[in-house]
Amino acid sequence: MRTRDEIECWLTDMDGVLVHENQALPGAAELLQQWTDAGTPFLVLTNNSIFTPRDLSARLRSSGLNVPEERIWTSALATADFLKQQSPGGTAFVIGEVGLTTALHEAGFIMTETNPDYVVVGETRNYSFEAITKAIRLLLKGARFIVTNPDATGPSAEGPMPATGAIAALITKATGMEPYVVGKPNPMMFRSAMNRIGAHSENTGMIGDRMDTDIVAGIEAGLHTVLVLTGISDDSEIARYPFRPDEILDGVHQLLAREPIESDQI
Ligand SMILES: [Mg+2]
């Protein structure tokens, strides 16, 4: 079996692993520094498609974490990467925010309301009945249905909020059409992330806090999987799943290299 020592590249989830409610988790800043100092290729992954990598980098910085924008991989970037391969120079009608529209623009897509190749739905806090109606009619006329991530709710300080999966369900109900969903737990999100940093599954690890997304997708992508208990999984929850991660840790602080013991202390 592959051990952690053989891992040369890392993918890590963001919420519940590095940060929780805008607070850096113990060891997160040190682990990012350790990877940076060692020249270890890594990417910080999030299913959140609202923000651009630059926005997320700034938000992480305000939490005390130094992650350059090129080290961030969102479900919006993974979706744009997928659509660029499927239909270079294609067209899309988009329900989403700047994280998604920017990613699609940079991938060479044209936004249109007239016979688009795709209807792409990402996370937004500004739902419009008019836009939903437009999306439904375009799908019924033959556009293909793509969704950035399946999450039904997202966290906020006041409690859960409806997220991409919930609005996609509304469109599915109205059209009878199921979307293709790019973000976790689709392992494609990890494969495109690995391509981005030139990593290979044999020597890449994935750190996550959810069995039903991070860990299952990590296993399916052939990665070394590390579950941290700083997020929502706990021991009783882990036992319910038919698969297990390679490692279960209390938090990312347990991934820090130990300081070598100086000889005069022995
Ligand atoms: Mg998480």
Boltz pocket constraint, residues with backbone or C-beta under 6 A from the ligand:
constraints:
  - pocket:
      binder: B
      contacts: [[A, 13], [A, 14], [A, 15], [A, 16], [A, 17], [A, 208], [A, 209], [A, 210], [A, 231]]
      max_distance: 6.0
